[in-house]
Amino acid sequence: MLPRHRHVRLLLLHPKPLPVSTTATTAVSPPHPAPSSSAAAFPTAPDLDLDPSALSPDDAIASLTSVADNEGSAAALALFRRLSTRPDLRHLMRLYATAATLFVARGNLPMAHEAARAMVAAFAETNRLREATDMLLELRSHGLPLVVETANWVLRVGLRQRHHFAHARQAFDGMGVRPDARSFRALVLGCCQEGRFEEADALLAAMWREGFSLDSATCTVVVRAFCRQGRFRDVPGLFGRMVEMGNPPNVVNYTAWVDGLCKRGYVKQAFHVLEEMVGKGLKPNVYTHTSLIDGLCKIGWTERAFRLFLKLVKSSSYKPNVHTYTVMIGGYCKEGKLARAEMLLGRMVEQGLAPNTNTYTTLIDGHCRGGSFDRAFELMNKMKLEGFLPNIYTYNAIIGGFCKKGKIQQAYKVLRMATSQGLCPDKISKRISGFKKKDVAVIA
């Protein structure tokens, strides 16, 4: 087995310089814009006397040096951008290693970093982030100084790709760069997403010490993480720190706090937060009110929720959205007030809002709980006609309703209907399989 980095060292030491093919004479089209923000810093290359799409992979990669010698580094960068979009080259390490070392040799470090960032993004697409970061570290020994901007790029790519953040952070730590505000924010986001809350706390403390502040988007993620842990008392301290840093929390941050409290049933405390929010001059929006309506419905205060709902309806600045209607419909369904739930469905259509799959599923669940299976199937057919396909939760509502009424055969039929649509049963719909065969008649 090759030692770690040996394969990348071979690529850097032996880049296979091959002659450029002379069969292609078509002029190249304007270069494809690179994903990096540094792309705008370099001028567009002039037309080249070769068509990159007509070159073999070896010739295409070797042509980078020739173009740099004859047309300059800007032209070579434009060619690299085009080559990196070719399916047969996009995930070929030699392309990126050649481009990066080429630009390093010519003293064009921003261009070299662009090639390195493109490599990280491309290889992450195929779950090869570790290979890309290994090459990035190897490029350091070949003259490419690792800067915080490229290190931050690794973190951002790791955040976008599922299960990649742990290695992205490991690579970031190995680069030896000094974190900036963006570094801390990305690290905090990753730890919160992965449930590594103790690490997130340590990063926040280090961030404050360095004099960096959270932006609004990262603050919202942290608040939601605190609420999931039940750490509601830590939110005021977080907000206070943001005020000290000159970046006070906004309505989105407060709404996340309100929503977290409501989800735990702490509705009274959520209204206290609402008062604090208004006292600071922040105007609650439809999402703030929707969270409060949901919280009130969850604790059985449906009529108070409806009064708040009517306040939104009468508001001149914002109106209930589809989610607001769905939450209110769910509240009435929970109390068995299906006529009111149906009335709201009609009202939202009159307001020009289209019920979505979640809306229909909520109402279907309410009818199934009440034993109105005919109406439930009518709604399912209606949602299909309107272009909304039932999901596994829609079928679960009917399956659960049949099971509670002891209608196991009908529940099995609906389960088969769901699987025939390509849906995979989840924990809820799989429970039906736990019934003993003697309780279930064989269905042809």
C-alpha positions as CSV (number, residue, x, y, z in Angstrom):
1,M,0.0,0.0,0.0
2,L,1.3,3.5,-0.9
3,P,2.2,5.7,2.0
4,R,-0.1,8.7,2.5
5,H,0.5,11.5,0.0
6,R,2.8,9.4,-2.1
7,H,0.4,9.3,-5.0
8,V,0.0,13.1,-4.9
9,R,3.8,13.6,-4.7
10,L,4.1,11.5,-7.9
11,L,1.6,13.7,-9.6
12,L,3.5,16.8,-8.6
13,L,6.9,15.5,-9.5
14,H,6.0,13.8,-12.8
15,P,3.1,15.7,-14.4
16,K,3.5,13.8,-17.8
17,P,4.4,16.7,-20.1
18,L,3.0,15.7,-23.5
19,P,3.0,17.6,-26.8
20,V,-0.2,19.5,-27.6
21,S,-2.3,18.0,-30.3
22,T,-2.2,20.0,-33.6
23,T,-5.4,18.6,-35.0
24,A,-7.7,21.1,-33.2
25,T,-7.9,24.5,-34.8
26,T,-11.3,25.8,-33.8
27,A,-11.3,28.9,-31.7
28,V,-12.3,28.5,-28.1
29,S,-15.5,30.1,-26.8
30,P,-15.5,32.6,-23.9
31,P,-14.3,30.9,-20.7
32,H,-16.7,29.4,-18.3
33,P,-16.9,31.5,-15.1
34,A,-15.2,29.8,-12.2
35,P,-17.2,29.4,-8.9
36,S,-14.5,31.2,-7.0
37,S,-15.0,34.9,-6.1
38,S,-11.4,35.5,-7.4
39,A,-12.5,34.9,-11.0
40,A,-13.4,38.5,-11.6
41,A,-9.8,39.5,-10.7
42,F,-8.4,38.2,-13.9
43,P,-9.1,39.3,-17.4
44,T,-10.8,37.1,-20.0
45,A,-8.2,35.3,-22.1
46,P,-8.0,36.0,-25.9
47,D,-9.2,33.4,-28.4
48,L,-6.8,30.4,-28.4
49,D,-5.8,28.4,-31.4
50,L,-7.2,25.2,-29.9
51,D,-10.5,23.7,-28.9
52,P,-10.2,22.2,-25.4
53,S,-13.0,19.8,-26.0
54,A,-11.2,18.2,-28.9
55,L,-8.0,17.4,-26.9
56,S,-7.3,14.1,-25.2
57,P,-7.1,14.4,-21.4
58,D,-3.3,14.1,-21.5
59,D,-3.0,16.7,-24.3
60,A,-5.5,19.0,-22.6
61,I,-3.6,19.0,-19.3
62,A,-0.2,19.4,-21.0
63,S,-1.5,22.3,-23.0
64,L,-1.9,24.4,-19.9
65,T,1.9,25.0,-19.8
66,S,2.1,25.8,-23.5
67,V,-0.8,28.3,-23.3
68,A,0.8,29.9,-20.2
69,D,4.1,30.3,-22.1
70,N,2.6,31.6,-25.3
71,E,-0.5,33.5,-24.1
72,G,0.2,34.2,-20.4
73,S,-1.2,33.1,-17.1
74,A,-4.7,34.7,-17.6
75,A,-5.2,32.6,-20.8
76,A,-4.0,29.5,-19.0
77,L,-6.5,30.2,-16.2
78,A,-9.3,30.6,-18.7
79,L,-8.3,27.3,-20.3
80,F,-8.2,25.6,-16.9
81,R,-11.7,26.8,-16.1
82,R,-13.0,25.2,-19.3
83,L,-11.1,22.0,-18.8
84,S,-12.5,21.7,-15.2
85,T,-16.0,21.5,-16.6
86,R,-15.2,18.5,-18.9
87,P,-16.8,15.3,-17.4
88,D,-13.6,13.3,-18.1
89,L,-11.4,15.9,-16.4
90,R,-13.4,17.3,-13.6
91,H,-12.4,14.6,-11.2
92,L,-8.9,14.0,-12.5
93,M,-6.4,15.1,-9.9
94,R,-3.6,15.7,-12.4
95,L,-5.5,18.6,-13.9
96,Y,-5.6,20.5,-10.6
97,A,-2.1,19.6,-9.5
98,T,-0.7,20.7,-12.9
99,A,-2.6,24.0,-12.9
100,A,-1.8,24.8,-9.3
101,T,2.0,24.1,-9.6
102,L,2.0,26.0,-12.9
103,F,0.6,29.1,-11.4
104,V,2.8,28.8,-8.3
105,A,5.9,28.6,-10.5
106,R,4.9,31.8,-12.2
107,G,4.2,33.6,-9.0
108,N,0.4,33.8,-9.5
109,L,-0.7,32.6,-6.1
110,P,-4.3,33.8,-6.4
111,M,-4.7,31.8,-9.6
112,A,-3.1,28.8,-7.8
113,H,-5.6,29.1,-5.0
114,E,-8.5,29.2,-7.4
115,A,-7.3,25.9,-8.9
116,A,-7.0,24.5,-5.4
117,R,-10.5,25.6,-4.4
118,A,-11.9,24.2,-7.7
119,M,-10.3,20.9,-6.9
120,V,-11.8,20.7,-3.4
121,A,-15.3,21.4,-4.7
122,A,-15.0,18.9,-7.5
123,F,-13.7,16.1,-5.4
124,A,-16.2,16.6,-2.7
125,E,-18.9,15.9,-5.2
126,T,-17.7,12.3,-5.4
127,N,-17.0,11.9,-1.7
128,R,-13.3,12.3,-2.3
129,L,-12.8,15.4,-0.1
130,R,-10.0,13.7,1.9
131,E,-8.0,13.1,-1.3
132,A,-8.4,16.8,-2.3
133,T,-7.3,18.1,1.1
134,D,-4.3,15.7,1.1
135,M,-3.3,17.2,-2.2
136,L,-3.9,20.7,-0.8
137,L,-1.5,20.0,2.1
138,E,1.0,18.5,-0.4
139,L,0.9,21.7,-2.5
140,R,2.1,23.6,0.5
141,S,5.5,21.8,0.2
142,H,5.6,22.8,-3.4
143,G,5.4,26.6,-2.8
144,L,1.7,27.2,-2.3
145,P,1.2,29.0,1.0
146,L,-2.1,28.0,2.6
147,V,-4.2,31.1,3.4
148,V,-7.3,31.4,5.5
149,E,-9.5,32.1,2.4
150,T,-8.7,28.7,1.0
151,A,-9.0,27.0,4.4
152,N,-12.4,28.6,4.8
153,W,-13.4,27.3,1.4
154,V,-12.7,23.7,2.6
155,L,-15.0,24.3,5.6
156,R,-17.8,25.7,3.4
157,V,-17.6,22.7,1.1
158,G,-17.6,20.4,4.1
159,L,-20.8,22.1,5.3
160,R,-22.5,21.6,2.0
161,Q,-21.7,18.0,1.6
162,R,-23.3,15.5,4.1
163,H,-20.9,13.8,6.5
164,H,-17.9,15.8,5.2
165,F,-17.6,18.4,7.9
166,A,-15.6,16.3,10.3
167,H,-12.8,15.8,7.8
168,A,-13.1,19.4,6.6
169,R,-12.4,20.6,10.1
170,Q,-9.5,18.1,10.5
171,A,-8.0,19.5,7.3
172,F,-8.6,23.1,8.4
173,D,-6.8,22.4,11.7
174,G,-3.9,20.8,9.7
175,M,-3.4,23.9,7.6
176,G,-2.1,25.9,10.5
177,V,-3.9,29.1,9.4
178,R,-5.2,31.7,11.9
179,P,-9.0,31.5,11.9
180,D,-10.9,34.7,11.0
181,A,-14.6,35.5,11.6
182,R,-15.7,33.3,8.7
183,S,-13.7,30.4,10.0
184,F,-15.4,30.6,13.4
185,R,-18.8,30.9,11.9
186,A,-18.4,27.9,9.7
187,L,-16.9,25.9,12.5
188,V,-19.8,26.8,14.8
189,L,-22.3,25.9,12.1
190,G,-20.8,22.6,11.5
191,C,-20.7,21.6,15.2
192,C,-24.3,22.7,15.7
193,Q,-25.4,20.7,12.7
194,E,-23.6,17.6,14.0
195,G,-24.8,18.0,17.5
196,R,-21.3,18.7,18.9
197,F,-22.6,21.4,21.2
198,E,-19.7,21.4,23.7
199,E,-17.3,22.1,20.8
200,A,-19.6,24.8,19.6
201,D,-19.6,26.4,23.0
202,A,-15.8,26.4,23.1
203,L,-15.6,27.9,19.6
204,L,-18.1,30.6,20.6
205,A,-15.9,31.5,23.6
206,A,-12.8,31.6,21.4
207,M,-14.6,33.7,18.9
208,W,-15.6,36.3,21.5
209,R,-12.0,36.4,22.8
210,E,-10.7,37.1,19.3
211,G,-13.2,40.0,18.9
212,F,-15.4,38.4,16.3
213,S,-19.2,38.4,16.2
214,L,-21.8,36.1,14.9
215,D,-23.8,37.1,11.8
216,S,-27.5,36.8,11.8
217,A,-27.7,33.5,9.9
218,T,-25.2,31.7,12.3
219,C,-26.9,33.2,15.3
220,T,-30.2,31.7,14.2
221,V,-28.6,28.2,13.9
222,V,-27.0,28.6,17.4
223,V,-30.4,29.7,18.9
224,R,-32.1,26.7,17.4
225,A,-29.4,24.4,18.8
226,F,-29.7,25.9,22.3
227,C,-33.5,25.4,22.1
228,R,-33.2,21.8,21.0
229,Q,-31.0,21.3,24.1
230,G,-33.5,23.1,26.3
231,R,-30.9,25.8,27.0
232,F,-33.3,28.7,26.7
233,R,-31.6,30.6,29.5
234,D,-28.4,30.8,27.4
235,V,-30.1,32.7,24.6
236,P,-30.2,36.1,26.4
237,G,-26.5,35.9,27.0
238,L,-25.9,35.2,23.4
239,F,-28.0,38.1,22.4
240,G,-26.2,40.3,24.9
241,R,-22.9,39.4,23.5
242,M,-24.1,40.3,20.0
243,V,-25.2,43.7,21.2
244,E,-21.8,44.2,22.8
245,M,-20.2,43.4,19.4
246,G,-22.3,45.9,17.6
247,N,-24.4,43.3,15.8
248,P,-27.7,43.2,17.8
249,P,-30.1,40.3,17.1
250,N,-32.9,40.8,14.6
251,V,-36.4,39.6,14.1
252,V,-35.3,36.3,12.6
253,N,-33.1,35.6,15.7
254,Y,-36.0,36.3,18.1
255,T,-38.4,34.3,16.0
256,A,-36.1,31.3,16.3
257,W,-36.2,31.7,20.1
258,V,-40.0,32.0,20.1
259,D,-40.3,29.0,17.9
260,G,-38.0,26.9,20.1
261,L,-40.0,27.8,23.2
262,C,-43.3,27.0,21.5
263,K,-42.1,23.6,20.3
264,R,-41.3,22.7,23.9
265,G,-44.7,24.0,25.0
266,Y,-43.4,27.0,26.8
267,V,-45.9,29.3,25.2
268,K,-46.2,31.8,28.1
269,Q,-42.4,32.3,28.0
270,A,-42.6,32.7,24.2
271,F,-45.1,35.6,24.6
272,H,-42.7,37.2,27.1
273,V,-39.9,37.0,24.4
274,L,-42.4,38.6,22.0
275,E,-42.9,41.5,24.4
276,E,-39.1,41.9,24.7
277,M,-38.7,41.8,21.0
278,V,-41.4,44.5,20.4
279,G,-39.9,46.6,23.2
280,K,-36.6,46.7,21.3
281,G,-38.4,48.1,18.3
282,L,-38.5,44.9,16.3
283,K,-41.8,44.1,14.5
284,P,-42.9,40.4,14.6
285,N,-43.6,39.0,11.2
286,V,-45.8,36.2,9.9
287,Y,-43.3,33.5,10.9
288,T,-43.2,34.8,14.5
289,H,-47.0,34.7,14.7
290,T,-47.2,31.3,13.0
291,S,-44.9,29.9,15.7
292,L,-47.1,31.3,18.4
293,I,-50.2,29.9,16.8
294,D,-48.6,26.5,16.5
295,G,-47.6,26.7,20.2
296,L,-51.1,27.7,21.3
297,C,-52.6,24.8,19.3
298,K,-50.2,22.3,20.8
299,I,-51.3,23.1,24.3
300,G,-55.0,23.1,23.4
301,W,-55.6,26.9,23.3
302,T,-57.1,26.8,19.9
303,E,-59.5,29.7,20.2
304,R,-56.7,32.0,21.4
305,A,-54.7,30.7,18.5
306,F,-57.6,31.6,16.1
307,R,-57.8,35.1,17.5
308,L,-54.1,35.6,16.8
309,F,-54.8,34.1,13.3
310,L,-57.5,36.6,12.7
311,K,-55.1,39.4,13.7
312,L,-52.9,38.3,10.9
313,V,-55.8,38.1,8.5
314,K,-56.8,41.7,9.3
315,S,-53.2,43.0,9.2
316,S,-52.3,45.4,6.4
317,S,-48.6,44.6,6.5
318,Y,-48.5,40.8,6.4
319,K,-51.0,38.0,5.8
320,P,-51.1,34.3,6.9
321,N,-49.2,32.0,4.6
322,V,-49.8,28.4,3.7
323,H,-47.9,27.2,6.8
324,T,-50.0,29.4,9.0
325,Y,-53.2,28.0,7.6
326,T,-51.9,24.5,7.9
327,V,-51.0,25.0,11.6
328,M,-54.4,26.4,12.3
329,I,-56.1,23.5,10.4
330,G,-54.0,21.1,12.5
331,G,-55.1,22.8,15.7
332,Y,-58.8,22.3,14.8
333,C,-58.2,18.7,13.6
334,K,-56.6,17.9,17.0
335,E,-59.7,19.0,18.7
336,G,-62.0,17.2,16.3
337,K,-63.4,20.4,14.9
338,L,-63.3,19.2,11.3
339,A,-66.0,21.6,10.0
340,R,-63.8,24.5,11.0
341,A,-60.7,22.9,9.6
342,E,-62.6,22.4,6.3
343,M,-63.7,26.0,6.4
344,L,-60.1,27.2,6.7
345,L,-59.2,25.1,3.7
346,G,-61.8,26.9,1.7
347,R,-60.7,30.2,3.1
348,M,-57.1,29.8,2.1
349,V,-58.1,28.9,-1.4
350,E,-60.2,32.0,-1.6
351,Q,-57.2,34.0,-0.5
352,G,-55.2,32.6,-3.5
353,L,-53.1,30.2,-1.5
354,A,-52.7,26.7,-2.8
355,P,-52.8,23.9,-0.1
356,N,-49.7,21.8,-0.3
357,T,-49.0,18.2,0.6
358,N,-48.6,19.0,4.3
359,T,-51.9,20.9,4.4
360,Y,-53.8,18.0,2.9
361,T,-52.0,15.4,5.0
362,T,-52.9,17.4,8.2
363,L,-56.6,17.5,7.2
364,I,-56.6,13.8,6.1
365,D,-55.1,12.8,9.5
366,G,-57.9,14.7,11.2
367,H,-60.6,13.0,9.2
368,C,-59.0,9.6,9.8
369,R,-58.9,10.2,13.6
370,G,-62.6,10.9,13.4
371,G,-63.3,7.9,11.3
372,S,-64.3,9.8,8.1
373,F,-62.2,7.6,5.7
374,D,-64.4,8.4,2.7
375,R,-63.6,12.1,3.1
376,A,-59.9,11.3,3.7
377,F,-59.7,9.4,0.3
378,E,-61.6,12.3,-1.4
379,L,-58.9,14.7,-0.2
380,M,-56.2,12.4,-1.3
381,N,-57.7,12.2,-4.8
382,K,-58.1,16.0,-4.8
383,M,-54.5,16.6,-3.9
384,K,-53.4,14.3,-6.7
385,L,-55.5,16.2,-9.2
386,E,-53.9,19.5,-8.0
387,G,-50.4,18.1,-8.6
388,F,-49.5,17.2,-5.0
389,L,-48.4,13.6,-4.5
390,P,-49.2,12.0,-1.2
391,N,-46.0,11.1,0.8
392,I,-45.5,8.4,3.4
393,Y,-46.9,10.6,6.1
394,T,-50.2,11.0,4.1
395,Y,-50.5,7.2,3.9
396,N,-49.5,6.8,7.6
397,A,-52.4,9.0,8.6
398,I,-54.8,6.6,6.9
399,I,-53.0,3.5,8.0
400,G,-53.0,4.7,11.6
401,G,-56.7,5.6,11.4
402,F,-57.6,2.2,10.2
403,C,-55.5,0.5,12.8
404,K,-57.1,2.4,15.6
405,K,-60.5,1.3,14.4
406,G,-59.3,-2.3,14.1
407,K,-59.6,-2.3,10.3
408,I,-56.3,-4.1,9.7
409,Q,-57.2,-5.4,6.3
410,Q,-57.9,-1.9,5.0
411,A,-54.7,-0.7,6.6
412,Y,-52.7,-3.4,4.7
413,K,-54.3,-2.3,1.5
414,V,-53.2,1.3,2.0
415,L,-49.7,0.1,2.9
416,R,-49.6,-1.8,-0.3
417,M,-50.9,1.3,-2.1
418,A,-48.0,3.3,-0.7
419,T,-45.3,0.8,-1.6
420,S,-46.7,0.5,-5.1
421,Q,-46.1,4.2,-5.4
422,G,-42.4,3.7,-4.6
423,L,-42.6,5.0,-1.1
424,C,-40.6,3.3,1.6
425,P,-42.5,2.5,4.9
426,D,-41.1,4.3,7.9
427,K,-41.3,3.3,11.6
428,I,-44.9,4.2,11.8
429,S,-46.2,2.4,8.7
430,K,-44.0,-0.6,9.6
431,R,-45.8,-1.1,12.9
432,I,-48.6,-2.7,11.0
433,S,-46.3,-5.6,10.2
434,G,-46.2,-6.3,13.9
435,F,-49.7,-7.6,13.9
436,K,-50.0,-11.3,14.2
437,K,-51.1,-13.1,11.1
438,K,-54.1,-14.6,12.9
439,D,-55.5,-11.1,13.2
440,V,-55.1,-10.4,9.5
441,A,-57.0,-12.0,6.7
442,V,-55.0,-12.8,3.6
443,I,-55.3,-10.2,0.9
444,A,-55.0,-11.3,-2.7
